[in-house]
C-alpha cells in the first residue's frame, strides 16, 4: 500500500497515512498515488474552504480546498 510514514522528532513514534486520494462527485482520484487529509482548520477568509495536507511521495504541501471535496479524515482520540 502506498502512503507516507511520519516519524516524531520528540519521541520517535511513527504514523503511516495511506495514499487514499480524494472524492469529487462520484469518482475517486489519485488513490494509491497521493494522500489528501483534512486539518481541523477552516479558512478564515472563506468558510467554504478548509486546510488540508497533501502528499505525493516525499513531497508535502499544506493547501486549501473547497470543503465539498472528499478528503480523508484521520480520527484522533484525545
C-alpha positions as CSV (number, residue, x, y, z in Angstrom):
1,X,0.0,0.0,0.0
2,X,1.3,3.5,-0.9
3,X,1.4,6.2,1.6
4,X,3.7,8.4,3.8
5,X,5.4,7.4,7.0
6,X,5.9,10.2,9.5
7,X,8.2,10.0,12.5
8,X,8.0,12.2,15.6
9,X,11.2,14.1,16.4
10,X,10.1,14.2,20.1
11,X,9.5,10.5,20.9
12,X,10.3,8.6,17.7
13,X,6.7,7.3,17.3
14,X,5.6,6.7,13.7
15,X,2.3,7.3,11.9
16,X,1.5,5.9,8.5
17,X,-1.1,7.7,6.3
18,X,-2.2,5.8,3.3
19,X,-2.4,7.4,-0.1
20,X,-6.2,7.3,-0.2
21,X,-6.7,10.0,-2.9
22,X,-9.9,12.2,-2.7
23,X,-13.5,12.1,-3.8
24,X,-15.0,14.5,-6.3
25,X,-18.6,13.9,-7.5
26,X,-18.9,10.2,-7.9
27,X,-15.2,9.4,-8.5
28,X,-12.1,8.6,-6.5
29,X,-9.0,10.3,-7.8
30,X,-5.2,9.9,-7.1
31,X,-5.8,6.8,-4.8
32,X,-2.5,4.9,-4.4
33,X,-0.7,8.0,-5.6
34,X,-1.4,10.8,-3.2
35,X,-2.8,11.5,0.2
36,X,-5.3,14.3,1.0
37,X,-6.1,14.8,4.7
38,X,-8.3,17.5,6.1
39,X,-7.0,19.5,9.0
40,X,-9.2,20.8,11.8
41,X,-9.0,24.4,10.4
42,X,-11.5,26.2,8.2
43,X,-10.0,29.1,6.2
44,X,-10.5,32.5,7.8
45,X,-11.2,34.3,4.5
46,X,-13.8,31.7,3.2
47,X,-15.6,29.2,5.4
48,X,-16.5,27.1,2.4
49,X,-12.8,26.1,2.2
50,X,-10.5,24.3,4.7
51,X,-6.9,23.4,5.0
52,X,-5.6,20.0,4.1
53,X,-2.3,18.2,4.0
54,X,-1.4,16.8,0.6
55,X,1.5,14.4,-0.1
56,X,2.8,12.8,-3.2
57,X,5.8,10.6,-2.5
58,X,8.1,12.5,-0.1
59,X,6.6,15.9,-1.1
60,X,4.3,17.6,1.4
61,X,2.0,20.6,1.0
62,X,-0.4,22.4,3.2
63,X,-3.2,23.8,0.9
64,X,-6.8,24.9,0.9
65,X,-9.7,23.4,-1.0
66,X,-13.5,23.6,-1.1
67,X,-15.0,21.5,1.8
68,X,-17.4,19.8,-0.6
69,X,-14.5,17.6,-1.9
70,X,-13.9,14.4,-0.1
71,X,-10.5,14.3,1.6
72,X,-9.7,11.7,4.2
73,X,-10.2,12.4,7.9
74,X,-7.9,10.8,10.4
75,X,-9.8,10.2,13.7
76,X,-7.9,11.3,16.8
77,X,-8.7,10.1,20.3
78,X,-8.0,12.8,23.0
